């Protein structure tokens, strides 16, 4: 009888073949840069932290708020958001705020896709998938802790950890024991079928460079080695989020940071749902944005401290964004509806810290930077450049925001 571990190895190796094909080597230090993406789902209001509307009397702006231009990272401050200001004063030297970023839609699904991929196309990859899919040496190139993910060309570089560490159970084979239906793994006949399939693939294989059987054999050997390394994870790395009931975002981030510290993962994505998971979509009671930003600041502060303790700041860029902004005027419910201009924050490796790039005009429209309104493609081109990739290969119409990047 084939062991559960052996069966998983056979299937895992075959599944990983697309992942381990020889990729273009990246000849720069950026090729080793890690990325953490935190998506604040629902649409935050930049007026509460990132950009002031005080000078525009016809626009709604948060009560008891003012622009602190002399802060470590200039931002809108308020007695209602002390944790936010403390976070930006503590970590602002590593961070840059990008204002006036256009997301040309007002639906959540389209805006999420635009902010994470630069496109409305259904067959696209998000920034983490592209960065992970064009890297070498990472066994788990791009992991999704929570929230949306988009994969097409680089689907094989992405996987979800699962809210209870299901990845570890899959790698160890314990997932078979947790199924509703009993299973003893693959039968000997099934194993023969897998081997026959691999043999057929080996015979017919030609990679993108025109290499045949030898390239397939090398890919299979690397995949099997990768599976063996991953099978050691359950005894070495806890991929589950600890705690019963409420779990903070910083707790969800810990497994991903552990994988990054060990050199297993290049990109990780996490969703942030605001105060007590109430969602940032404040069509009523706009002042609840203060509570959302306070929760975000506390989570980011814990994540950043963990990164410092793990020695990750030299090699890691953190991207904090929301798929849309909020309108400049209140609606009849005392909230704000969707808006096509937003802000983003970038921290860490490769970022010129302590600065704000871009802005909003008197109508809360993004102001030009280098003669253009900043787009989600420009944001993506910036991130790919930070990761050592040529943006033109992935986003022909995107232009890196050079002011964001350190020399």
Secondary structure by P-SEA (a helix, b strand, c coil): cccaaaaaaaaaaaaaccccccccccccccccbbbbbbbbcccccccccccccccccccccccccccccccccbbbbccccaaaaaaaaaccccbbbbcccccccccaaaaaaaaaccccccccccaaaaaaaacccccccbbbccccccccccccccccccccaaaaaaaacccccccccccccccaaaaaaaaaaaaaaaaaccccccccaaaaaaaaaaaaaaaaaaaaccccccccccccccccccccaaaaaaaaaaccccbbbbbbbccccccccccccccaaaaaaaaaaaaaaaaaaaaaaacccccbbbbbbccbbbcccccccccccccccbbbbbbccccccccccccccccccccccccccccaaaaaaaaaaaacccccccccccccccccccc
